[in-house]
Amino acid sequence: MPSKTAKTAVKATVSKAAPAKSPGKADAAKTAPKAAVKPVAAKPAVATKPAAKPVAVQPKVEEPKKVLTQRQGFKTNEFVVYPAHGVGQILAIEEQEIAGAKLELFVINFMKDKMTLRVPTAKVANVGMRKLSEPALVKRALETLKGRARVKRTMWSRRAQEYEAKINSGDIVAIAEVVRDLYRSDSQPEQSYSERQLYEAALDRLSREIAVVQHVTETEAVKEVEGQLAKSPRRGAKAEAESDADADVDGDDAAVADEAA
């Protein structure tokens, strides 16, 4: 019988001769030849520009404003009539930015009142601004002064409103009518304070325009107006009666109008 030592030697020999295990996937991956890496073509070198020198920021030069000389038929240095203030002179036509919008304005100077007014060029028709009256219209206004005064027999407050509306209308003939109706000669009763105020306002508007149109001083224009007023019919007994009759008719018309209203 073989000895135990011999059996042990045989087992050892058999175990050494056993076939090796097949390599696993991990081992196969390790042993598999690596794929050839495709060489990447190098990009051509780009020439870099040298850093630009800092440019000094020049101050922004404002464009000169456009000089306007004429708009809506009116031009600079021209005398015009603004109904609420009388005769003034256009000093300039300027542009202003208001609320993000550009606006053209007439700059009008009223020398006697020491006042400057800015009127939008698009609003001249609405406010009634006009050119000076033609000489023929001035002559008609002067002729109006020689007529008989027409005074309505109504409440003074109503007549005062009518006179004020005529003065602010800018109509030279209507203003002449106010001067004629409120004029008082030395032989006539004195005017009340409110009558005197309206008379002087109308006389001032009328004489200023006459002075500019005829190229004379305001003092000379006032003398011409007063000279025309002196030619008006004197208020004798007959004239007073006719005036009262006219006033009665006017008063009746006013009463009928009030009743109709």
TORLUM-156459 format. One record per residue (C-alpha): x, z, y; residue in three letters. Coordinates in steps of 0.2 Angstrom, whole numbers, padded with zeros to 4 digits, always signed. Example, Ala and Ser with C-alpha at 12.3 -4.5 7.8 and 13.67 -1.06 7.14 Angstrom:
// TORLUM-156459
+0062+0039-0022ALA/+0068+0036-0005SER/
// end
This chain:
// TORLUM-156459
+0000+0000+0000MET/+0006-0004+0017PRO/+0010+0010+0027SER/+0000+0015+0043LYS/+0015+0010+0053THR/+0014-0008+0047ALA/-0005-0009+0051LYS/-0002-0003+0068THR/+0011-0016+0071ALA/-0001-0030+0065VAL/-0014-0024+0077LYS/-0002-0025+0091ALA/+0003-0042+0086THR/-0015-0048+0085VAL/-0019-0041+0102SER/-0005-0050+0110LYS/-0009-0066+0102ALA/-0027-0066+0109ALA/-0032-0081+0120PRO/-0031-0077+0139ALA/-0047-0076+0148LYS/-0053-0092+0158SER/-0049-0089+0176PRO/-0064-0085+0187GLY/-0071-0094+0202LYS/-0061-0083+0214ALA/-0045-0087+0205ASP/-0049-0105+0204ALA/-0051-0106+0222ALA/-0035-0097+0225LYS/-0026-0109+0213THR/-0035-0125+0219ALA/-0024-0136+0230PRO/-0028-0135+0248LYS/-0036-0150+0257ALA/-0025-0159+0268ALA/-0028-0155+0286VAL/-0031-0170+0297LYS/-0019-0169+0312PRO/-0028-0168+0329VAL/-0022-0180+0342ALA/-0016-0171+0357ALA/-0025-0175+0373LYS/-0014-0183+0387PRO/-0008-0171+0400ALA/-0018-0172+0416VAL/-0008-0172+0432ALA/-0015-0157+0443THR/-0017-0160+0461LYS/-0007-0148+0472PRO/-0018-0135+0480ALA/-0025-0141+0496ALA/-0020-0132+0512LYS/-0034-0122+0520PRO/-0042-0132+0534VAL/-0046-0123+0550ALA/-0065-0123+0554VAL/-0068-0131+0571GLN/-0081-0124+0582PRO/-0098-0133+0581LYS/-0100-0143+0597VAL/-0118-0144+0603GLU/-0124-0161+0607GLU/-0129-0163+0625PRO/-0147-0162+0628LYS/-0157-0177+0632LYS/-0161-0179+0650VAL/-0179-0183+0652LEU/-0185-0191+0668THR/-0202-0198+0665GLN/-0217-0193+0655ARG/-0236-0196+0655GLN/-0233-0207+0671GLY/-0225-0193+0681PHE/-0207-0192+0685LYS/-0194-0179+0691THR/-0194-0175+0710ASN/-0211-0182+0712GLU/-0225-0172+0721PHE/-0240-0169+0711VAL/-0257-0159+0713VAL/-0260-0145+0701TYR/-0278-0140+0704PRO/-0276-0121+0702ALA/-0261-0120+0714HIS/-0261-0136+0725GLY/-0246-0147+0729VAL/-0230-0144+0719GLY/-0214-0154+0715GLN/-0208-0158+0697ILE/-0190-0152+0697LEU/-0187-0157+0679ALA/-0194-0162+0662ILE/-0186-0151+0649GLU/-0187-0148+0630GLU/-0190-0130+0622GLN/-0191-0125+0604GLU/-0206-0113+0602ILE/-0211-0107+0585ALA/-0200-0120+0577GLY/-0208-0134+0586ALA/-0200-0144+0600LYS/-0211-0144+0616LEU/-0209-0155+0632GLU/-0213-0146+0648LEU/-0214-0151+0666PHE/-0205-0139+0677VAL/-0216-0138+0693ILE/-0210-0129+0709ASN/-0223-0123+0722PHE/-0211-0119+0736MET/-0223-0111+0748LYS/-0229-0099+0734ASP/-0211-0096+0728LYS/-0217-0100+0710MET/-0211-0111+0696THR/-0224-0117+0683LEU/-0220-0125+0666ARG/-0234-0136+0660VAL/-0233-0145+0643PRO/-0233-0164+0646THR/-0246-0166+0633ALA/-0258-0155+0643LYS/-0258-0163+0660VAL/-0274-0172+0657ALA/-0283-0156+0652ASN/-0277-0146+0667VAL/-0281-0159+0679GLY/-0264-0162+0686MET/-0264-0178+0696ARG/-0253-0189+0708LYS/-0255-0187+0727LEU/-0270-0195+0735SER/-0269-0213+0741GLU/-0269-0214+0761PRO/-0286-0222+0760ALA/-0293-0207+0751LEU/-0284-0195+0763VAL/-0293-0205+0777LYS/-0309-0202+0769ARG/-0307-0184+0768ALA/-0303-0183+0786LEU/-0319-0192+0790GLU/-0328-0179+0780THR/-0322-0166+0791LEU/-0332-0174+0806LYS/-0348-0173+0797GLY/-0362-0159+0799ARG/-0360-0144+0789ALA/-0371-0142+0774ARG/-0375-0124+0770VAL/-0387-0119+0757LYS/-0398-0105+0760ARG/-0394-0096+0744THR/-0385-0080+0740MET/-0368-0079+0746TRP/-0361-0075+0729SER/-0367-0091+0722ARG/-0361-0101+0736ARG/-0344-0093+0735ALA/-0343-0098+0717GLN/-0347-0116+0722GLU/-0334-0116+0735TYR/-0321-0109+0724GLU/-0325-0122+0710ALA/-0323-0136+0723LYS/-0306-0129+0729ILE/-0299-0128+0711ASN/-0306-0145+0707SER/-0291-0154+0715GLY/-0303-0166+0723ASP/-0297-0169+0741ILE/-0314-0174+0747VAL/-0322-0159+0739ALA/-0309-0147+0747ILE/-0313-0156+0764ALA/-0331-0152+0762GLU/-0327-0133+0760VAL/-0317-0134+0775VAL/-0331-0142+0785ARG/-0344-0130+0779ASP/-0335-0114+0782LEU/-0327-0119+0799TYR/-0333-0109+0814ARG/-0329-0114+0832SER/-0326-0102+0845ASP/-0344-0103+0851SER/-0351-0099+0833GLN/-0352-0082+0824PRO/-0336-0076+0816GLU/-0334-0078+0798GLN/-0335-0063+0786SER/-0319-0058+0776TYR/-0324-0067+0760SER/-0329-0083+0770GLU/-0312-0082+0779ARG/-0302-0081+0763GLN/-0311-0096+0756LEU/-0309-0106+0772TYR/-0290-0103+0773GLU/-0288-0107+0755ALA/-0296-0124+0757ALA/-0287-0127+0773LEU/-0271-0123+0765ASP/-0274-0135+0750ARG/-0280-0149+0761LEU/-0266-0148+0774SER/-0252-0147+0761ARG/-0258-0163+0753GLU/-0260-0172+0770ILE/-0243-0167+0775ALA/-0234-0174+0760VAL/-0244-0190+0760VAL/-0241-0193+0778GLN/-0224-0186+0779HIS/-0227-0173+0792VAL/-0225-0155+0793THR/-0239-0143+0787GLU/-0242-0137+0805THR/-0245-0155+0811GLU/-0257-0158+0796ALA/-0267-0142+0801VAL/-0268-0148+0819LYS/-0275-0165+0813GLU/-0288-0156+0802VAL/-0293-0145+0816GLU/-0294-0160+0828GLY/-0306-0168+0816GLN/-0317-0153+0814LEU/-0318-0152+0833ALA/-0327-0169+0833LYS/-0340-0162+0821SER/-0358-0160+0829PRO/-0360-0144+0839ARG/-0373-0132+0832ARG/-0386-0133+0846GLY/-0404-0128+0844ALA/-0408-0145+0836LYS/-0393-0145+0825ALA/-0398-0127+0819GLU/-0416-0132+0816ALA/-0410-0147+0805GLU/-0398-0136+0796SER/-0411-0123+0792ASP/-0423-0137+0786ALA/-0409-0143+0774ASP/-0406-0126+0769ALA/-0424-0123+0765ASP/-0425-0138+0754VAL/-0409-0133+0745ASP/-0416-0115+0743GLY/-0432-0122+0736ASP/-0422-0133+0724ASP/-0412-0118+0718ALA/-0428-0108+0715ALA/-0436-0122+0705VAL/-0420-0123+0695ALA/-0420-0104+0692ASP/-0438-0104+0686GLU/-0434-0119+0675ALA/-0420-0109+0667ALA/
// end
